Amino acid sequence: MSADVWSKVTAFRAAADGRARGLYPFFRAFDVHEGPEAVIEGRRVTMFGSNNYLGLTTHPKVREAAREAVRRLGTSTTGSRLINGTLRLHEELEQRLAAFLGRPSALVFTTGYQVNLAVCSALLAEGNVAVVDRGVHASIYDGVRLATSSGARMVRFGHNSASSLHRHLSRLDDGEGALVMMDGVFSADGVVARLDEIVPVIRAHRARVMIDDAHGLGMLGPGGRGTVHHFGLESEVDLIGGTFSKSLASVGGYLVGDEAVIDYIRHNASPFIFAASGAPATLAAALAALEVMQEETWRIDRLRENSEYMARGLRLLGFDIGATTTAIIPILIGDEERTVEVWRDLLESHAIYTNPFLFSSVAAGGALLRTSCMATHEQGHLDRGLEAFEAVGRKHGLI
């Protein structure tokens, strides 16, 4: 008798054990998401666990754009971009993104996750090496694993380290083509990629580079254009990818670069070719959010001010928040059970919502609470959060 595929299901006890102990932090159902505040299980909470950095998910212009798209175009294209799922709205959004990010061409995807799967599956094959920062998002790792079936291989370099990258690139064979992939802003610790040090190393080795700037767009750079523009390296970076699910208040993804490269991916990336296209409402919402971001530039300034205020307050209280300089502010704890206990006490005793990051979202022994600021947080929200963090931090011996 062969082994039962379901044996792993029987052995999986972590979620059930966590629920039984009241220490299960995932898949909490929200009644309402209003931005800086939300309602969960009938209770209003202050939200420090959202990627809605610019607060645009409830903006009247964004909401109206989504409603009008449904009225005019329906709820779905019911097809892939390749066959029958490309709308004029896709093309308009692609043109606007390319112009905003200063690149010749753009391609819009149904999800941000799909962007990295598509890039890897289309561009990496036998004789190619994906050289990835150890701290990249899971979608890059999954994309690289997909590419290894075509003969590509993966090399990982030290987190945000130009010297480590140089050593690994120096060891590659002359005939191997390398694509360096890393985040612009790392999603767990909020650290900005040292592109000013890393990109020159990539260029010296004649490698290619893609930056996943899912969290950088709307947060960094002139006009919120992201991490690459923050360093003035837009002409040096081959591909910039990202998502609509953070600052652009929608669902979907984008990739910008040279026209020939984008066209090649458009015709050769299975995760793009065989996926249903984005719904009209999501496209219209992202397009409207992009416009609002350029019209209401105060949101980018306010996000920075709120983030600096919150980070300074947490540091003064004595929390270890690492080296973040962005709206993503981790509270480094280490032990997983302690991290979930802190999360539970913040929510249950103080109505503060945060996100626990456990293995394998972070390295083993690196558990943390991931907090994030929004442009629409008011002073009262921030001070309420700091008061709660102080109380819970003292209870658990973190400060």
C-alpha positions as CSV (number, residue, x, y, z in Angstrom):
1,M,0.0,0.0,0.0
2,S,1.4,3.4,-1.0
3,A,1.7,6.2,1.5
4,D,-1.4,8.4,1.9
5,V,-1.0,11.9,0.4
6,W,-3.3,13.1,3.2
7,S,-0.9,12.0,5.9
8,K,0.5,15.5,6.1
9,V,-3.0,16.8,6.8
10,T,-3.4,14.5,9.8
11,A,0.0,15.5,11.2
12,F,-0.7,19.3,10.9
13,R,-1.7,20.5,14.4
14,A,-0.3,24.0,14.7
15,A,-3.4,25.9,13.7
16,A,-5.8,23.7,15.9
17,D,-3.4,24.0,18.9
18,G,-3.2,27.7,18.5
19,R,-7.0,28.1,18.3
20,A,-7.4,25.9,21.4
21,R,-5.0,28.1,23.4
22,G,-6.5,31.4,22.1
23,L,-3.2,32.2,20.3
24,Y,-4.2,31.9,16.7
25,P,-3.7,35.3,14.9
26,F,-4.5,34.5,11.3
27,F,-7.6,34.8,9.0
28,R,-9.4,37.2,11.3
29,A,-12.6,38.4,9.6
30,F,-13.1,42.2,9.4
31,D,-16.6,43.6,9.3
32,V,-15.4,46.9,8.0
33,H,-12.0,48.3,6.8
34,E,-12.1,52.1,7.0
35,G,-8.4,52.9,6.9
36,P,-6.9,54.0,10.2
37,E,-9.7,52.3,12.0
38,A,-11.6,49.0,11.3
39,V,-14.3,46.9,12.8
40,I,-13.5,43.3,13.7
41,E,-16.1,41.0,15.3
42,G,-18.3,44.0,16.0
43,R,-15.5,45.9,17.8
44,R,-13.7,49.1,16.6
45,V,-10.0,48.8,16.5
46,T,-7.1,51.2,15.6
47,M,-5.4,49.7,12.5
48,F,-1.6,49.4,12.6
49,G,-1.6,46.3,10.3
50,S,-2.6,47.6,6.9
51,N,-0.7,48.2,3.6
52,N,-3.1,50.9,2.7
53,Y,-0.2,53.4,3.1
54,L,-1.8,56.4,1.5
55,G,-5.3,55.7,2.7
56,L,-6.9,55.6,-0.7
57,T,-9.1,52.5,-0.4
58,T,-12.0,54.6,0.7
59,H,-11.2,57.7,-1.3
60,P,-14.4,59.0,-3.1
61,K,-12.7,59.2,-6.5
62,V,-11.3,55.6,-6.2
63,R,-14.7,54.2,-5.1
64,E,-16.6,56.1,-7.8
65,A,-14.1,54.8,-10.5
66,A,-14.7,51.2,-9.5
67,R,-18.5,51.7,-9.4
68,E,-18.5,53.3,-12.9
69,A,-16.3,50.5,-14.3
70,V,-18.7,47.9,-13.1
71,R,-21.7,49.8,-14.5
72,R,-20.0,50.3,-17.9
73,L,-17.9,47.1,-18.3
74,G,-19.4,44.5,-16.0
75,T,-17.7,42.5,-13.3
76,S,-15.2,40.5,-15.3
77,T,-13.7,39.9,-18.7
78,T,-14.0,36.1,-18.3
79,G,-10.8,35.5,-20.2
80,S,-7.0,35.9,-20.3
81,R,-5.2,39.0,-21.5
82,L,-3.9,37.0,-24.5
83,I,-7.3,35.9,-25.9
84,N,-10.3,38.1,-25.0
85,G,-9.4,39.7,-21.7
86,T,-7.6,42.9,-22.7
87,L,-9.6,46.1,-22.3
88,R,-8.8,49.6,-23.3
89,L,-8.6,50.2,-19.6
90,H,-5.7,47.8,-19.3
91,E,-3.8,49.7,-22.0
92,E,-4.6,53.1,-20.5
93,L,-3.3,52.0,-17.1
94,E,-0.2,50.5,-18.7
95,Q,0.5,53.8,-20.5
96,R,0.0,55.8,-17.3
97,L,2.3,53.6,-15.2
98,A,5.0,53.6,-17.8
99,A,4.9,57.4,-18.0
100,F,4.7,57.8,-14.2
101,L,7.8,55.6,-13.7
102,G,9.7,56.9,-16.7
103,R,10.0,53.7,-18.6
104,P,9.1,52.9,-22.2
105,S,6.6,50.1,-21.5
106,A,4.4,48.5,-18.9
107,L,2.4,45.3,-18.4
108,V,-0.5,45.0,-16.0
109,F,-1.1,41.7,-14.2
110,T,-4.0,40.2,-12.2
111,T,-2.0,40.1,-9.0
112,G,1.4,41.3,-7.8
113,Y,2.4,37.8,-6.9
114,Q,1.9,36.9,-10.6
115,V,4.5,39.5,-11.6
116,N,7.4,37.7,-10.1
117,L,6.2,34.3,-11.3
118,A,5.9,35.7,-14.9
119,V,9.4,37.4,-14.9
120,C,11.2,34.3,-13.7
121,S,9.3,31.8,-15.9
122,A,9.8,33.9,-19.0
123,L,13.4,35.1,-18.6
124,L,15.2,32.4,-16.7
125,A,16.2,29.1,-18.4
126,E,19.1,26.7,-18.7
127,G,22.4,28.7,-18.4
128,N,20.8,31.5,-16.3
129,V,21.2,32.2,-12.6
130,A,18.7,34.0,-10.4
131,V,20.8,35.9,-7.8
132,V,18.3,36.8,-5.0
133,D,18.6,38.7,-1.7
134,R,18.0,36.3,1.2
135,G,15.2,38.6,2.4
136,V,13.0,38.7,-0.8
137,H,9.3,38.1,-0.8
138,A,8.0,34.6,-1.2
139,S,6.7,35.3,-4.7
140,I,10.3,35.7,-6.0
141,Y,11.3,32.4,-4.4
142,D,8.3,30.7,-6.0
143,G,9.1,32.3,-9.3
144,V,12.7,31.0,-9.2
145,R,11.5,27.5,-8.2
146,L,9.3,27.6,-11.3
147,A,12.3,28.6,-13.5
148,T,14.5,25.8,-12.1
149,S,12.3,23.3,-14.0
150,S,13.7,25.0,-17.2
151,G,17.3,24.5,-16.0
152,A,17.9,27.8,-14.2
153,R,19.6,27.8,-10.9
154,M,19.4,30.0,-7.8
155,V,22.1,31.8,-5.7
156,R,21.3,33.7,-2.6
157,F,23.3,36.6,-1.4
158,G,23.5,38.2,2.1
159,H,20.6,40.4,3.0
160,N,21.0,43.9,1.5
161,S,24.8,43.3,1.1
162,A,26.6,44.7,-1.9
163,S,29.8,42.9,-0.8
164,S,28.1,39.6,-0.6
165,L,26.5,40.1,-4.0
166,H,29.9,41.0,-5.5
167,R,31.3,37.7,-4.1
168,H,28.5,35.6,-5.6
169,L,28.5,37.3,-9.0
170,S,32.3,36.8,-9.1
171,R,31.9,33.1,-8.8
172,L,29.6,32.7,-11.7
173,D,30.8,31.0,-14.9
174,D,31.5,33.4,-17.8
175,G,28.7,31.8,-19.8
176,E,26.0,32.2,-17.2
177,G,23.6,35.0,-17.5
178,A,22.5,36.5,-14.1
179,L,19.3,38.2,-13.1
180,V,19.6,39.9,-9.7
181,M,16.2,40.1,-7.9
182,M,15.4,42.0,-4.6
183,D,12.8,44.0,-2.9
184,G,12.9,47.8,-2.9
185,V,11.5,48.0,0.6
186,F,11.7,44.7,2.5
187,S,8.2,43.8,3.6
188,A,9.0,42.4,7.1
189,D,11.5,44.8,8.5
190,G,10.8,48.0,6.5
191,V,14.4,48.3,5.5
192,V,15.2,50.1,2.2
193,A,17.4,48.2,-0.3
194,R,20.8,49.8,-0.6
195,L,20.4,50.2,-4.3
196,D,23.0,53.0,-4.4
197,E,25.6,50.4,-3.4
198,I,24.1,47.3,-5.1
199,V,23.2,48.5,-8.6
200,P,26.8,49.6,-9.4
201,V,28.0,46.0,-8.4
202,I,25.4,44.5,-10.8
203,R,26.4,46.8,-13.6
204,A,30.1,46.0,-13.1
205,H,29.3,42.3,-13.5
206,R,27.2,43.0,-16.6
207,A,24.2,41.3,-14.9
208,R,20.5,42.3,-15.2
209,V,18.4,43.5,-12.3
210,M,14.7,43.5,-11.3
211,I,13.4,45.4,-8.2
212,D,10.1,44.3,-6.7
213,D,8.9,47.7,-5.3
214,A,5.6,46.6,-4.0
215,H,6.0,48.6,-0.8
216,G,8.2,51.4,-2.2
217,L,5.6,52.9,-4.5
218,G,3.8,55.7,-2.8
219,M,6.2,55.6,0.1
220,L,9.6,56.7,-1.4
221,G,11.0,58.8,-4.2
222,P,9.8,62.0,-5.9
223,G,6.1,61.9,-6.1
224,G,6.0,58.5,-4.5
225,R,7.6,56.8,-7.6
226,G,9.4,54.3,-5.3
227,T,12.8,53.1,-4.2
228,V,14.5,53.1,-7.6
229,H,13.6,56.8,-8.2
230,H,14.5,57.5,-4.5
231,F,18.1,56.8,-5.5
232,G,17.9,58.3,-9.0
233,L,18.6,54.9,-10.6
234,E,15.6,54.6,-13.0
235,S,17.9,54.4,-16.0
236,E,20.1,51.8,-14.4
237,V,17.5,49.2,-13.3
238,D,16.2,46.9,-16.0
239,L,12.8,46.0,-14.5
240,I,10.6,47.4,-11.8
241,G,7.7,45.4,-10.6
242,G,5.0,46.0,-8.0
243,T,1.4,45.7,-6.9
244,F,-1.8,47.6,-6.7
245,S,-2.7,46.1,-3.3
246,K,-0.7,48.6,-1.2
247,S,-0.6,52.3,-2.1
248,L,-2.8,51.9,-5.2
249,A,-5.8,50.7,-3.2
250,S,-6.7,47.8,-5.5
251,V,-5.7,44.3,-6.6
252,G,-3.3,43.6,-9.4
253,G,0.4,44.0,-10.4
254,Y,2.6,45.8,-12.8
255,L,6.0,45.6,-14.5
256,V,7.8,48.4,-16.3
257,G,10.9,48.2,-18.5
258,D,12.2,48.4,-22.1
259,E,9.5,47.7,-24.7
260,A,11.3,44.6,-26.1
261,V,11.6,42.9,-22.7
262,I,8.0,43.7,-21.7
263,D,6.8,42.3,-25.1
264,Y,8.8,39.1,-24.7
265,I,7.3,38.5,-21.2
266,R,3.8,39.3,-22.6
267,H,4.2,36.4,-25.1
268,N,6.3,33.9,-23.1
269,A,5.2,34.0,-19.4
270,S,2.8,31.2,-18.7
271,P,1.6,32.7,-15.4
272,F,0.5,35.7,-17.4
273,I,-0.8,34.0,-20.6
274,F,-2.9,31.4,-18.8
275,A,-4.4,33.7,-16.0
276,A,-7.7,35.5,-16.2
277,S,-7.3,39.3,-16.6
278,G,-7.9,41.8,-13.9
279,A,-11.5,42.8,-13.4
280,P,-12.6,46.3,-14.7
281,A,-13.3,47.6,-11.2
282,T,-9.8,46.8,-10.0
283,L,-8.2,48.4,-13.0
284,A,-10.3,51.6,-12.7
285,A,-9.6,51.8,-8.9
286,A,-5.8,51.5,-9.5
287,L,-5.9,54.1,-12.2
288,A,-7.9,56.5,-10.0
289,A,-5.5,55.9,-7.1
290,L,-2.5,56.7,-9.3
291,E,-4.2,60.0,-10.2
292,V,-5.0,60.9,-6.6
293,M,-1.5,60.1,-5.5
294,Q,-0.2,62.7,-8.0
295,E,-2.9,65.2,-7.2
296,E,-2.8,64.9,-3.4
297,T,0.9,64.9,-2.7
298,W,0.3,65.8,0.9
299,R,-0.5,62.1,1.5
300,I,3.1,61.1,0.8
301,D,4.4,63.8,3.1
302,R,2.0,62.9,5.9
303,L,2.9,59.2,5.6
304,R,6.5,60.1,6.2
305,E,5.7,62.4,9.1
306,N,3.5,59.8,10.8
307,S,6.1,57.1,10.2
308,E,8.9,59.2,11.7
309,Y,6.7,60.1,14.7
310,M,5.7,56.5,15.4
311,A,9.3,55.1,15.0
312,R,10.7,57.8,17.2
313,G,8.1,57.1,19.9
314,L,8.7,53.3,19.9
315,R,12.5,53.8,20.0
316,L,12.1,56.2,23.0
317,L,10.0,53.6,24.8
318,G,12.9,51.1,24.3
319,F,11.5,48.8,21.6
320,D,13.9,47.2,19.2
321,I,12.5,48.3,15.7
322,G,15.6,47.5,13.7
323,A,16.9,49.7,11.0
324,T,13.6,50.7,9.4
325,T,13.2,54.2,7.9
326,T,9.8,53.6,6.3
327,A,6.2,53.2,7.2
328,I,6.8,49.5,8.0
329,I,7.9,49.5,11.6
330,P,8.8,46.0,13.1
331,I,8.8,45.3,16.8
332,L,11.5,42.7,17.0
333,I,10.7,40.0,19.6
334,G,12.3,36.6,18.5
335,D,10.2,34.0,20.3
336,E,7.1,33.0,18.4
337,E,4.8,32.3,21.3
338,R,5.7,35.6,23.0
339,T,5.1,37.4,19.8
340,V,1.6,36.0,19.5
341,E,0.9,36.8,23.1
342,V,1.9,40.4,22.6
343,W,-0.3,40.5,19.5
344,R,-3.3,39.1,21.5
345,D,-2.9,41.6,24.3
346,L,-2.7,44.5,22.0
347,L,-5.9,43.5,20.3
348,E,-7.9,42.2,23.2
349,S,-6.9,44.7,25.9
350,H,-6.2,47.8,23.8
351,A,-8.1,47.4,20.5
352,I,-4.8,47.8,18.5
353,Y,-4.5,45.6,15.4
354,T,-1.0,44.5,14.3
355,N,0.5,41.6,12.3
356,P,2.6,38.8,13.8
357,F,5.3,37.6,11.5
358,L,6.4,34.1,12.3
359,F,8.5,31.4,10.6
360,S,8.6,31.1,7.6
361,S,7.6,34.7,6.9
362,V,10.8,35.5,8.8
363,A,13.8,33.5,9.7
364,A,13.6,31.0,12.5
365,G,14.0,32.9,15.8
366,G,13.2,36.2,14.2
367,A,9.5,36.6,15.0
368,L,8.2,40.1,15.1
369,L,5.2,42.3,15.1
370,R,4.9,44.2,11.9
371,T,3.2,47.5,12.3
372,S,2.6,50.1,9.6
373,C,1.5,53.7,9.4
374,M,-0.9,55.4,7.0
375,A,-1.2,58.9,5.7
376,T,-4.7,59.0,7.2
377,H,-3.6,58.2,10.8
378,E,-4.4,61.2,13.0
379,Q,-2.3,62.2,16.0
380,G,-4.8,60.5,18.3
381,H,-4.4,57.2,16.5
382,L,-0.6,57.4,16.8
383,D,-0.7,58.4,20.5
384,R,-3.3,55.7,21.3
385,G,-1.0,53.2,19.7
386,L,2.1,54.3,21.6
387,E,0.2,54.1,24.9
388,A,-0.9,50.6,24.1
389,F,2.5,49.5,23.0
390,E,4.1,50.8,26.2
391,A,1.6,49.0,28.4
392,V,1.9,45.7,26.6
393,G,5.7,46.1,26.2
394,R,6.2,46.5,29.9
395,K,3.9,43.6,30.7
396,H,5.9,41.2,28.5
397,G,9.4,42.6,29.4
398,L,10.1,44.1,26.0
399,I,10.9,47.5,27.4
